[in-house]
Amino acid sequence: MRLTGKVAIVTGASKGIGRAIAAAYAREGAHVAICSRTTSEGEEAAAAIRATGGDVIYKQADVSAMADAQGLVEETVDRWGRLDVLCNNAGIGMLRTLEETTGEEWRHLMSINLDGAFHCAKFAIPAMRSSGGGSIINIASVASFVGFQADAAYCASKGGLLMLTRQMALDYSPENIRVNAICPGFIRTPELEHYLGQKSDPEAARAEVVAYHPIGRIGEPEEVADVAVFFASDGSSFVTGAHLSVDGGLMVRP
Ligand SMILES: NC(=O)c1ccc[n+]([C@@H]2O[C@H](COP(=O)([O-])OP(=O)(O)OC[C@H]3O[C@@H](n4cnc5c(N)ncnc54)[C@H](O)[C@@H]3O)[C@@H](O)[C@H]2O)c1
């Protein structure tokens, strides 16, 4: 097991990629705190991971609220006495051009996708410092690098999250706190279904999305989770400020 004894937080872990990451961390021996906005879904996810032998707690927390992020970190440290890993996964999508996006919609998306990582890291870093170091993993996107049509706020937020990853690595690596990003391609999650459902022809959109990936399919949440384990583990002890695309080759397309 690669994470034995480590204490980890995974945000937005009631479903999708975050849930797969929390399950993988628990399977590798970590104590895991998960959060989401909806208590029933989050408790269900925690119970499912516990049923496989994982040591997991659930806390309802909205990462867009700084006080919720603080409470999540404090409860985790109260429970297990340290913090080693923070995976900033919580995020939402929004299919709008810039003109179509209202000010409220822009702020709402940024408050989760970008402010959420800021809030959680702000409280996680002192806890990691007290624990002798740690690893922060930001779930960015291929949209950190390339634009997708009518996806203005999302692409901007993921570009910002990748740059925040690099900047934080600079500030905190001397204290043995590593910061890395994972940039998934399209992954089979409830959010992807929601994204496709907003298109005028969802099945045509699905085929188009599959075709983005030279590997010929969309990804599975567990394929992102495997990389999140690597970044959380001591196997990546000399890796910081990096990103790894988990995208079936999407980024090498012309
Ligand atoms: N699915 C993809 O194709 C894909 C591709 C690239 C990047 N991503 C990124 O991966 C992450 C997870 O995506 P997913 O597809 O699993 O999404 P999802 O919608 O399936 O799950 C999102 C999770 O985040 C939680 N969440 C949303 N807003 C929150 C908030 N304010 N506070 C706390 N929790 C909140 C939800 O409750 C849920 O548990 C996101 O950051 C997303 O941008 C996804």
PDBQT file of the ligand as one rigid body, heavy atoms in Angstrom, charges set to zero:
ROOT
HETATM    1  N1  LIG A 301     -15.509  14.662 -16.106  1.00  0.00    +0.000 N 
HETATM    2  C1  LIG A 301     -14.643  15.200 -16.931  1.00  0.00    +0.000 C 
HETATM    3  O1  LIG A 301     -14.659  14.932 -18.143  1.00  0.00    +0.000 OA
HETATM    4  C2  LIG A 301     -13.587  16.151 -16.407  1.00  0.00    +0.000 A 
HETATM    5  C3  LIG A 301     -12.546  16.518 -17.266  1.00  0.00    +0.000 A 
HETATM    6  C4  LIG A 301     -11.553  17.376 -16.821  1.00  0.00    +0.000 A 
HETATM    7  C5  LIG A 301     -11.610  17.875 -15.521  1.00  0.00    +0.000 A 
HETATM    8  N2  LIG A 301     -12.641  17.522 -14.714  1.00  0.00    +0.000 N 
HETATM    9  C6  LIG A 301     -12.645  18.083 -13.357  1.00  0.00    +0.000 C 
HETATM   10  O2  LIG A 301     -12.677  17.045 -12.409  1.00  0.00    +0.000 OA
HETATM   11  C7  LIG A 301     -13.372  17.476 -11.243  1.00  0.00    +0.000 C 
HETATM   12  C8  LIG A 301     -14.480  16.492 -10.928  1.00  0.00    +0.000 C 
HETATM   13  O3  LIG A 301     -15.359  16.434 -12.028  1.00  0.00    +0.000 OA
HETATM   14  P1  LIG A 301     -16.492  15.320 -12.183  1.00  0.00    +0.000 P 
HETATM   15  O4  LIG A 301     -16.713  15.162 -13.618  1.00  0.00    +0.000 OA
HETATM   16  O5  LIG A 301     -16.178  14.154 -11.325  1.00  0.00    +0.000 OA
HETATM   17  O6  LIG A 301     -17.729  16.140 -11.568  1.00  0.00    +0.000 OA
HETATM   18  P2  LIG A 301     -19.122  15.620 -10.899  1.00  0.00    +0.000 P 
HETATM   19  O7  LIG A 301     -20.115  16.703 -11.113  1.00  0.00    +0.000 OA
HETATM   20  O8  LIG A 301     -19.426  14.257 -11.377  1.00  0.00    +0.000 OA
HETATM   21  O9  LIG A 301     -18.720  15.622  -9.371  1.00  0.00    +0.000 OA
HETATM   22  C9  LIG A 301     -18.362  16.855  -8.783  1.00  0.00    +0.000 C 
HETATM   23  C10 LIG A 301     -18.256  16.712  -7.289  1.00  0.00    +0.000 C 
HETATM   24  O10 LIG A 301     -17.925  18.002  -6.757  1.00  0.00    +0.000 OA
HETATM   25  C11 LIG A 301     -18.870  18.349  -5.747  1.00  0.00    +0.000 C 
HETATM   26  N3  LIG A 301     -19.003  19.793  -5.680  1.00  0.00    +0.000 N 
HETATM   27  C12 LIG A 301     -19.477  20.629  -6.645  1.00  0.00    +0.000 A 
HETATM   28  N4  LIG A 301     -19.473  21.895  -6.176  1.00  0.00    +0.000 NA
HETATM   29  C13 LIG A 301     -18.981  21.838  -4.900  1.00  0.00    +0.000 A 
HETATM   30  C14 LIG A 301     -18.736  22.802  -3.894  1.00  0.00    +0.000 A 
HETATM   31  N5  LIG A 301     -19.013  24.098  -4.073  1.00  0.00    +0.000 N 
HETATM   32  N6  LIG A 301     -18.227  22.389  -2.714  1.00  0.00    +0.000 NA
HETATM   33  C15 LIG A 301     -17.949  21.093  -2.491  1.00  0.00    +0.000 A 
HETATM   34  N7  LIG A 301     -18.176  20.130  -3.406  1.00  0.00    +0.000 NA
HETATM   35  C16 LIG A 301     -18.690  20.512  -4.596  1.00  0.00    +0.000 A 
HETATM   36  C17 LIG A 301     -20.143  17.623  -6.145  1.00  0.00    +0.000 C 
HETATM   37  O11 LIG A 301     -20.987  17.480  -5.016  1.00  0.00    +0.000 OA
HETATM   38  C18 LIG A 301     -19.550  16.288  -6.616  1.00  0.00    +0.000 C 
HETATM   39  O12 LIG A 301     -19.242  15.467  -5.515  1.00  0.00    +0.000 OA
HETATM   40  C19 LIG A 301     -13.865  18.882 -11.541  1.00  0.00    +0.000 C 
HETATM   41  O13 LIG A 301     -12.958  19.827 -11.019  1.00  0.00    +0.000 OA
HETATM   42  C20 LIG A 301     -13.865  18.924 -13.066  1.00  0.00    +0.000 C 
HETATM   43  O14 LIG A 301     -13.740  20.224 -13.564  1.00  0.00    +0.000 OA
HETATM   44  C21 LIG A 301     -13.618  16.675 -15.122  1.00  0.00    +0.000 A 
ENDROOT
TORSDOF 0
